[in-house]
């Protein structure tokens, strides 16, 4: 797929962020965790929710639509892993209701590598 199309798609996704993405972005942006994150970034043919390129860490947020797409998500994660990225997945509900635990898991992964 053409990179300019992927970048344009990522830009649209950034403008149409979900409430959960906005909530987590508040904690990830501006190096608040000590690492630079970007949101809705094209990597290969995929757009990822959040990425820390320095640590090769991708964070994906999953809602109920992911229950129907589990095989796609596994395939996508396997491809991203093969490119050297670690992928953390969190349910939207956990991000909104257990934010401290989610941030703790992210920080642990960032500092453990």
N, C-alpha and C positions, 0 to 999 in steps of 0.2 A: 504494500500500500504506500502511496505517496506520502512523504514526511510532512509536507505542507498541509495535507488533509488531516493527518493525525494531530498536528499542532493546533489546527483550527478547531478540531473536535475537542481537544483538551481545554482550549480557551472557553468554549461553550460550556463544558462541564464545570469549569471554575466559576462561571457566572451563575450557574444553576445548582450550586452546592446545596445539599440537603442540610437540615438542621443538625443532624448528627455530625456531618463533615465540618460544619461551621464550629460546632462545639469542640471537637478535637483539634481543629486548626488553631483555636485560641491558645491551646497549650503547646502546640508544635512550632508555631510561627516565631519569627524573630529570635531564633536560637534560645528560646525559653528553657529548653532541656539541655542546652549546651552544644547542640548540633543543629546544623542547617537542614531544614526540610523544605521540600517543594510539594505542591499539590497538583493533582490531575496532570501527571507527566506521562508523555508517550515513551514507552520502552518497547522496542520492536514493534509488533502490531497491536500491542495492548496499551491502554491508558491505566495507570495505577493511581489509587487514591492519594497516597503520600509516599515520598521516598526521601531517604537520607543517603545521598550518593557516597558520602565519605565512608559510611559504615555498610553500604550496599544493603540497606534495610528498607523493605517495602511494607507499608501498613495498608491493609485492605479492610473496609467496613462492609459487613454483610447484613442485609435485611432479609425479609421473608422471601423476596424474589430469588435469593440464592438457594433456597430449598429445592427449587426446580432445576437449578443449574449446577449441581454439585460436580458432575463429571466435567463440565466446562471449567469450573474453578480448579479442579485437580489438575487438569491438562495445562491450564494457564500457570498455575503455581509451579508445576514441574518444569515448564519452559523457563520461567523466571529464575528458578533455582539453578538450572543448567547454565544460565548467564552469570551466575555468581551472586545472586541476590537471595537474602533470607526474607521470607514472607511471613508476617504476623497477621492473623485475621481476628477481628473482633466483631461480635454481633452489635448492631446498632443499640439495642437495649442495654447491653453492658456498658457501652461508651457513655450513654446518658445517665444510667443509674449507678454505675460503679466506676466512675471516672478515675478515682484515686488508684484503684487496682489496675486499670488499663494503663495509666501513666507509669505506674510502678513496673509493670511487665515490659513496657517500651524502654524505660530507663535501664532495666536489668539487661535487656538484649543489647542496647547500645554500649554499655560499659563492660559487658562480658566478652566482647569480641576484640 
